[in-house]
Amino acid sequence: MNVLLIGSGGREHALAWKMAQSPRLRRLLSVPGNTGTGGYGQNVPFPLHDIEALVDLAQRESIDLLVVGPDNPLADGIVDRFVEAGIPAFGPKAAAARIESSKSFAKEVMAAAGVPTAQAHVFDSPAEAAAFARESGGPWVVKADGLALGKGVVVPDDLDGTLAAIAQLGATPAGSRLLLEERLSGREVSVLALCDGSRLVALPPARDHKRLGEGDLGPNTGGMGVVAPVDEVTPALLDQILNRCMRPVVAELAARGTPFRGVLYAGIILTAEGPKVLEFNARFGDPEAQAVLPLLEGDFLEVLYDCAVGGLNPEKLRRRRGYAVCVVLCAEGYPGKPRKGDLIRGVEALDEDQVLVFHAGTAVSPQGLCTSGGRVLGVTGLGPTLARARARAYEAAERIRFEGKHYRKDIGKG
């Protein structure tokens, strides 16, 4: 099978690594790819917004399956165009991808499907949102309606923080519409499920850490680390999340004539009243993929193809016993303006079979491997216990060296 993989982050390296284990993979092209994906095939420096050029490339290279990593190409309709061209695609069409690209649409779908979620109010301008917040007198979770690279949510503690968040997000392209949402209490968990339009297969539940600093302090980031599975999500609770929060949304999208095929990612908060949905994503999370994919057994590529053509077989995928902890190593200046070009040492010395290193913001210079982005590497430790997986991840993270390296020390702790 010839596969075209879209994206350039740690998630895409993890997808390439997992697909490369399949005996069915003949050739992998990654657009644009990164240092990690290049180890499993060919990186092609195509612009992601030129969908017609990508279709032409796929036809020239006899591509059998498109696999889309990031959110923007999905929202732009890349899957629609590939399906029109007769090429199966793992990922939802644009109409179904609105479950992520428009938070107000997601709220509408959840209301129609009877899915438990936070009360929310939608505003077409920051001024309207600010006026409502002042009248209410209390704090609200502020969300940009559109795609914001995982940074479109602010959780303030008071009214002043709410007004500042409205101004901040309202000034971004994603914030042309804003949602003010009630603040729910509970621990969060991410549940990803493969979907073929009607059937769902849940992957090991994960817990990510968005804030920059220990103790979940500091600004939001694209993700500083993740743990999988989450012990408090028992099989019974996972079934409850699937049946109350995810299957009704899949059924509602199918009833609207926009079946969801790909991976449905539910951000769940475990409240005293039960699980409720915070948001949906229409793709693998980053760094969630770097912890979840190593816990899967079976022919992953074959399962992705089955999802794309509407024939998902839950028996083809199994969960590996044990735990995975991914720690993200960041460049100096992240999440603001990261410094680039710092040499990276120590990756080549890691040959442990229970440690995986996924490239995100790296490049190869004449001097060697160097930093080229904010989130540089994802270091995943595997083990029979959470403590052992965590220890392996941090032991490896300490052995990798580059100027300005910083990372959270409390991923998977408590």
ABEGO torsion letter per residue (X at the ends): XBBBBBEABAAAAAAAAAAAABAABABBBBOAEBAAAAAAEBBBBBBAABAAAAAAAAAAAGBABBBBABAAAAAAGAAAAAAAAGBBBBEBBAAAAAAAABAAAAAAAAAAAGBBBBBBBBBABAAAAAAAAAAAGBBBBBBBABBAGGAABBBBABAAAAAAAAAAAAABAAAABBBBBBBBBEBBBBBBBBBAGABBBBBBBBBBBABABBGGBEBBBAEAEBBOBBAABBAAAAAAAAAAAAAAAAAAAAAAGBBBBEBBBBBBBBBAAEBBBABBBABBBOAAAAAAAAABBEBAAAAAAAAAAGABBAAABBBBBEBBBBBBBBBBGOABBBBBGBBBBGAAABABAABBBBBABBBBBAAEBBBABABABBBBBBBABAAAAAAAAAAAAAABBBBGBBBBAABGBX
